[in-house]
Amino acid sequence: MEYNPQYSRRSLLKLIGTSAASAPFISTRLMAQSPANTVRHASFGADGMAWADLTQIANCPNVEIVAICDVDLTRTVEARKKFPKARIYQDWRELLDKEEKNIDSVNVSTPDHMHAPIGVSAMQLGKHVYGQKPLAHDLHEVRRMTQLAVEKKVVTQMGIQCHATAYYRIAAQVMKDGVIGKIKEVHSWCAKSWGDTSPKPDKTDSVPEDFDWNLWLGVCADRPFIGGQYYHPGNWRKRLDFGTGTLGDMGCHIFDPLFIGLGLGAPVSVRSEGPPPNQWNWALDGKVIYQFKGTPLTAGATLDIIWYDGAASPPAEIIALTGKKGLPQSGSILVGTEGVMLLPHFNLPEFSPEEKFKDYKFPKIKGLNHWGQFIDACRGNDKTSADFAYAGPLTEAILVGGIASRFQNTTLKWNSPELKFDLADANAFVHKDYRDGWKIPGLG
């Protein structure tokens, strides 16, 4: 089997926050005006996952890093060294306003709550956007980003880099080929625990020098700064207003080969049987039951995908079907009419019963360069495989599960075309209000 992944496993943390100034002017200028077919690029975020995205994009041929923005200037030290010609900003709105004519593309690699404000503002200027996963914090934001990418005819790619690996591309093809028959049910999990059962500390800490707390909050409601990495840079994923918990962090990765391989659309219902979040934080040890409309590759009229995170995991009888006593940290078990497939996150699938599949040969599928594909598409030489037309519906499915976790042991029917649940209280979480002074054109 040919195998050629373009990068090794890395931390998937997004540790940077960004935000800032007045509404940008609208433009449809594309990169045809850039010199010598060079893609002129700006990064929103300078460290953590942003550093990974920025350096991978910079490694592509004929890319010029024009500007870098981070609300925490202490986190721009390495970026200043590696890209000494790049102009450094603390306010993302100022960057877009001043660099509009100098950039063709951007990566938005910030905490989840600022993905849509920055991404939408960049697309309104006709900029190509590489946006980290999940595509946005809220369902309305995701839908608007998906629509605007089409309206502005810009190149987009969501940062689900595992999508491009040989591992997941092979797994998707195995599903399409019906190697284990038609799929009856799926169990997916991640042992990460981006949750917190404790109340928010009742204190206010001094904001560090060179860090702009107001810009980090961005569109979210004002509140006192709490140090000790409570928000920045380490634990924002746990906080309801800023992150999307373990499901939001890892669901876009782990559901990705299932969406591709089984041709899934929007879920028709979702039910949480795990603990609900508290007033401030996502819960630990989640369990969410998704029901999707069946496809020609599934065994029934509907397909259940059950998600587990933290200490929660598939039941023993499901694990036993794989012939394993334990499971990898993250992955999926697909139960088919002709066998069972264990798909570890970031590894090749395994089949059971072993004897039945011992002579099976994987299809010859190579890995791709996820970032290089984006840059080539910006030049018109390629097409991205995780554009917002694909990544938007995938992210919406993930975020539906996050909302369901707020309504324990309640089956919610989901109307995707109308972005509505059958429960009015759940609909309150589809579209949040931005604080005064932070309204973003195109996200109303």
C-alpha positions in Angstrom: 0.0 0.0 0.0 1.3 3.4 -0.9 1.2 5.8 2.1 2.4 9.4 2.0 1.1 11.6 4.7 2.4 15.1 4.5 2.7 15.8 8.2 3.0 14.1 11.5 0.5 14.2 14.4 0.6 17.5 16.2 -1.2 19.1 19.1 -4.6 20.4 17.8 -5.0 23.1 20.4 -6.0 26.6 19.2 -4.5 28.9 21.8 -4.8 32.4 20.3 -7.5 35.1 20.5 -8.0 38.0 18.1 -10.4 40.9 17.5 -10.8 44.7 16.8 -11.9 48.1 15.0 -14.5 49.5 12.6 -16.4 47.7 9.8 -14.2 47.0 6.7 -15.0 48.2 3.3 -16.5 45.6 0.9 -14.4 44.6 -2.1 -14.3 41.8 -4.5 -10.6 42.2 -5.4 -9.1 38.7 -5.8 -5.5 37.7 -6.1 -5.2 38.3 -9.9 -3.6 41.6 -9.0 -0.9 40.0 -6.8 2.7 40.1 -8.2 4.3 37.1 -9.9 1.4 34.8 -8.9 2.5 35.2 -5.2 -0.2 34.5 -2.6 0.0 37.3 -0.1 -1.2 36.0 3.2 -2.1 37.2 6.7 -2.5 35.2 9.8 -5.0 35.8 12.6 -3.2 34.2 15.5 0.6 33.8 16.0 1.1 30.9 18.3 -0.4 27.5 19.1 -2.6 26.1 16.3 -2.1 29.5 14.5 1.6 28.9 14.4 1.1 25.5 12.9 -1.2 26.9 10.2 1.0 29.9 9.5 4.2 27.9 9.2 2.6 25.3 7.0 1.2 27.9 4.7 4.5 29.8 4.6 6.2 26.6 3.5 4.2 26.5 0.3 6.0 27.9 -2.8 5.4 31.6 -3.6 3.7 32.6 -0.4 4.5 35.9 1.2 3.5 36.4 4.8 2.4 40.1 4.8 0.8 40.5 8.3 0.2 38.7 11.5 -2.3 39.6 14.2 -2.5 38.5 17.8 -4.3 40.2 20.8 -1.4 38.9 23.0 1.8 40.5 21.7 4.0 38.3 23.9 2.9 35.4 21.6 4.2 37.0 18.5 7.9 36.7 19.5 8.7 33.6 17.3 6.6 34.9 14.4 8.6 38.2 14.4 11.8 36.2 14.2 10.6 33.9 11.5 8.8 36.5 9.4 10.7 39.7 10.0 9.1 41.5 7.1 5.5 40.8 8.3 3.7 43.7 9.9 2.3 42.9 13.4 -1.1 43.9 14.6 -3.1 43.5 17.8 -6.5 44.4 16.3 -7.8 42.2 13.5 -10.0 45.0 12.2 -7.1 47.3 11.8 -5.2 44.7 9.9 -8.1 44.2 7.4 -8.5 47.9 7.1 -4.9 48.7 6.4 -3.9 45.6 4.5 -6.9 45.1 2.3 -5.0 45.9 -0.9 -1.9 43.9 0.2 -3.3 40.5 1.0 -5.1 37.7 -0.9 -5.7 35.1 1.8 -5.9 34.7 5.5 -6.0 31.9 8.1 -8.3 32.4 11.1 -6.8 30.3 13.9 -8.3 31.9 17.0 -10.6 30.7 19.8 -13.9 29.5 18.4 -16.0 32.6 19.3 -14.0 34.8 16.8 -13.9 32.5 13.8 -17.1 33.9 12.2 -16.5 37.6 12.9 -13.0 37.5 11.4 -13.8 35.0 8.6 -16.9 36.8 7.5 -15.2 40.2 7.5 -12.3 38.8 5.4 -14.7 37.1 2.9 -16.6 40.4 2.5 -13.3 41.9 1.3 -12.9 39.0 -1.2 -10.2 37.3 0.7 -9.7 33.5 0.6 -10.1 32.0 4.0 -8.5 29.0 5.7 -10.6 28.7 8.9 -9.8 26.5 11.9 -12.4 24.0 13.1 -15.1 24.1 14.2 -16.0 26.6 11.5 -17.7 28.8 14.0 -19.0 28.9 17.6 -22.7 29.0 16.8 -25.0 27.5 14.1 -26.2 30.8 12.6 -22.5 31.9 12.2 -21.7 28.6 10.4 -24.6 28.9 8.0 -23.7 32.5 7.2 -20.1 31.6 6.6 -21.1 28.8 4.3 -23.4 31.1 2.3 -21.0 34.0 2.1 -18.2 31.8 0.7 -20.5 31.0 -2.2 -21.7 34.6 -2.6 -18.2 36.0 -2.7 -16.7 33.1 -4.8 -13.7 32.8 -2.5 -11.5 29.8 -1.9 -12.1 28.3 1.5 -10.7 25.4 3.6 -11.5 24.3 7.1 -8.6 23.2 9.3 -9.5 19.5 9.6 -6.0 18.5 8.4 -6.6 14.8 9.2 -9.1 14.9 6.3 -6.1 15.0 3.9 -4.2 12.1 5.4 -4.0 8.7 3.7 -5.5 7.2 6.9 -8.9 9.0 6.7 -9.0 9.0 2.9 -8.5 5.2 2.9 -11.1 4.7 5.6 -13.7 6.7 3.7 -13.0 4.6 0.6 -13.4 1.4 2.6 -16.8 2.6 3.6 -17.8 3.5 0.1 -16.6 0.0 -1.1 -18.8 -1.7 1.4 -16.0 -3.8 2.8 -17.9 -4.5 6.0 -21.3 -4.4 4.3 -23.9 -1.8 5.0 -23.4 0.1 8.3 -25.9 -0.5 11.1 -24.5 1.8 13.8 -21.5 3.8 14.7 -19.8 4.6 18.0 -17.4 7.5 18.1 -15.4 8.8 21.0 -12.6 11.1 22.3 -10.9 10.8 25.7 -10.2 14.5 25.9 -12.0 16.4 28.6 -12.7 20.0 27.6 -15.2 20.5 30.4 -15.3 21.8 33.9 -17.8 21.1 36.7 -16.6 24.0 39.0 -18.1 27.4 39.3 -16.4 30.4 37.8 -13.9 31.9 40.3 -15.2 35.0 42.0 -12.2 37.2 41.4 -10.7 39.8 39.0 -7.0 39.6 38.1 -4.8 42.2 36.5 -4.6 41.9 32.7 -1.0 41.1 31.6 1.0 43.7 29.8 0.8 43.5 26.0 -2.5 41.5 26.2 -5.8 43.2 25.2 -8.6 41.6 27.1 -11.3 43.6 25.4 -10.0 42.5 22.0 -9.8 38.9 23.2 -13.5 39.0 24.3 -14.5 40.4 21.0 -18.1 39.8 20.3 -18.8 38.2 23.7 -20.2 40.0 26.7 -17.8 41.9 28.9 -16.6 40.3 32.1 -13.6 40.5 34.4 -10.3 38.9 33.4 -9.3 35.8 35.4 -5.7 34.7 35.2 -4.0 31.3 35.6 -5.0 30.3 32.1 -8.6 30.2 33.1 -9.4 31.8 29.7 -6.2 32.6 27.9 -4.3 30.9 26.6 -5.1 27.4 27.8 -8.7 26.7 28.9 -11.1 28.7 26.8 -12.4 25.5 25.1 -14.1 24.6 28.4 -16.0 27.9 28.6 -19.5 28.0 27.0 -19.1 31.5 25.5 -15.7 30.9 23.9 -15.2 27.2 23.1 -17.4 24.3 22.0 -16.2 21.6 24.4 -14.7 18.2 23.5 -17.3 17.5 20.9 -16.7 20.9 19.2 -13.0 20.4 19.4 -12.7 16.9 18.1 -16.0 16.0 16.5 -15.2 17.7 13.2 -12.1 15.5 12.9 -13.7 12.2 14.0 -17.0 12.6 12.1 -15.2 13.7 9.0 -14.5 10.3 7.4 -18.0 9.2 8.4 -19.5 12.1 6.4 -17.3 11.4 3.4 -17.5 7.6 3.5 -21.2 7.2 4.2 -22.5 10.3 2.4 -24.2 11.7 5.5 -26.3 14.9 5.6 -27.8 16.8 8.5 -28.9 14.9 11.6 -32.7 14.5 11.9 -32.6 14.3 15.7 -30.1 14.4 18.6 -30.3 13.4 22.2 -27.8 13.9 25.1 -27.6 11.3 27.8 -24.5 12.8 29.4 -24.4 15.5 32.1 -25.4 19.1 31.1 -23.1 22.0 31.3 -23.2 24.4 34.3 -23.7 28.1 33.9 -20.2 28.7 32.7 -18.6 25.5 31.4 -19.1 22.5 29.1 -19.7 19.3 30.9 -17.4 16.3 31.3 -18.0 12.8 30.0 -20.6 13.5 27.4 -22.8 11.1 25.5 -24.8 12.3 22.5 -27.0 10.1 20.2 -27.3 11.4 16.7 -29.8 10.0 14.2 -29.1 10.6 10.5 -31.2 9.7 7.5 -30.0 6.5 6.0 -28.0 6.4 2.8 -27.3 3.6 0.2 -24.4 2.6 2.4 -26.3 2.2 5.6 -28.5 -0.8 6.7 -31.6 1.0 7.7 -33.8 4.0 7.0 -31.8 5.8 9.7 -28.3 5.6 11.2 -27.4 6.2 14.8 -24.0 7.6 15.6 -23.3 7.7 19.3 -20.7 10.1 20.6 -18.8 9.7 23.9 -16.1 11.9 25.4 -13.9 12.1 28.5 -14.4 9.0 30.7 -17.5 7.9 28.7 -16.9 5.2 26.1 -18.8 2.7 24.0 -20.3 -0.2 26.0 -18.3 -3.4 26.6 -20.3 -5.4 24.1 -19.5 -3.0 21.3 -15.8 -2.9 22.2 -15.8 -6.7 22.2 -16.9 -6.7 18.6 -13.5 -5.3 17.6 -11.7 -8.2 19.3 -9.9 -5.6 21.5 -9.8 -5.3 25.3 -9.3 -1.6 25.0 -9.7 1.3 22.6 -7.4 4.0 21.2 -7.8 7.5 22.7 -10.1 8.6 19.9 -11.8 6.9 17.0 -14.9 5.2 15.7 -16.4 1.6 15.7 -18.6 0.9 12.6 -20.8 -2.1 13.0 -21.7 -3.5 9.5 -23.8 -6.3 8.2 -20.6 -8.2 7.1 -18.1 -7.2 9.8 -16.8 -4.5 12.1 -14.3 -1.7 11.5 -12.3 0.0 14.2 -11.1 3.4 12.9 -8.6 4.9 15.3 -8.2 8.6 15.0 -5.1 9.1 12.9 -4.4 5.5 12.0 -5.5 2.9 9.5 -8.7 1.0 10.1 -8.7 -2.5 11.5 -11.3 -5.2 10.8 -13.0 -8.0 12.7 -13.4 -10.9 12.7 -9.7 -10.9 11.8 -9.8 -14.3 10.0 -12.4 -13.0 7.6 -10.4 -9.9 6.6 -6.8 -11.3 6.8 -6.3 -11.1 3.1 -7.9 -7.7 2.5 -5.7 -5.2 0.8 -6.2 -1.5 1.4 -6.8 0.7 -1.7 -3.7 2.7 -2.8 -4.5 6.2 -1.7 -2.0 8.9 -0.9 -2.2 11.7 1.6 -2.4 15.3 0.5 -1.0 18.5 1.7 -4.0 20.2 3.3 -2.5 23.7 3.4 -0.8 23.4 0.0 -4.1 22.4 -1.5 -5.6 25.7 -0.1 -2.8 27.8 -1.5 -2.9 26.1 -4.9 -6.7 26.7 -5.0 -6.1 30.4 -4.3 -4.1 30.4 -7.5 -6.8 28.6 -9.4 -4.7 25.5 -9.8 -6.6 23.1 -7.5 -9.9 22.7 -5.5 -10.0 22.4 -1.8 -11.5 19.1 -0.4 -12.7 20.7 2.9 -14.2 23.9 1.6 -17.0 25.6 3.6 -19.7 24.0 1.4 -18.6 20.7 2.9 -17.2 21.9 6.3 -20.3 24.0 7.1 -22.8 21.1 7.2 -20.3 19.0 9.0 -19.8 21.7 11.7 -23.5 22.3 12.0 -24.0 18.6 12.9 -21.4 18.8 15.6 -22.8 22.0 17.1 -26.3 20.5 17.2 -24.9 18.0 19.6 -23.5 20.7 21.8 -26.9 22.4 22.1 -28.5 19.0 22.9 -26.1 18.6 25.8 -27.9 21.5 27.5 -31.2 19.5 27.5 -30.4 16.2 29.2 -32.4 13.1 28.2 -34.5 15.1 25.7 -34.7 14.0 22.1 -34.6 17.1 19.9 -35.8 17.0 16.3 -33.6 19.2 14.0 -34.8 21.1 11.0 -31.6 21.9 9.1 -33.1 24.0 6.3 -34.7 26.3 8.8 -32.0 26.1 11.5 -34.6 25.1 14.1 -35.2 22.6 16.8 -38.7 21.5 17.8 -38.0 22.9 21.3 -38.1 26.7 21.6 -35.6 26.8 24.5 -33.0 25.0 22.3 -33.5 27.6 19.5 -32.2 30.3 21.9 -28.7 28.8 21.4 -28.7 28.8 17.5 -28.0 32.6 17.2 -26.4 34.7 19.9 -26.4 38.4 20.1 -23.1 40.3 19.9 -22.3 42.9 22.4 -22.7 46.6 21.6 -20.0 48.0 19.5 -19.2 44.6 18.0 -21.9 44.1 15.4 -20.4 42.5 12.3 -21.9 43.3 8.9 -23.1 40.1 7.3 -23.8 38.3 10.6 -27.1 39.9 11.5 
